[in-house]
Amino acid sequence: MADNDHIISPFMKQEMAKKIGTETYHVKSCHVVMLSKPEEVSKIIIKDVKK
């Protein structure tokens, strides 16, 4: 979850995630987290795949 997102508020994203029962990860980033923090996103994806 991009904590510095000004497009969709982090609170709103957190509420949507709760509704579908998913786990969330927080990254200090803008709306397009996969472009601004690709290494952090990759680490999260790899960590989740290994579960």
Summary of the structure (lengths in Angstrom):
residues: 51
radius of gyration: 11.2
end to end distance: 19.2
largest distance: 31.4
contacts: 111
relative contact order: 0.21
helix: 53%
strand: 4%
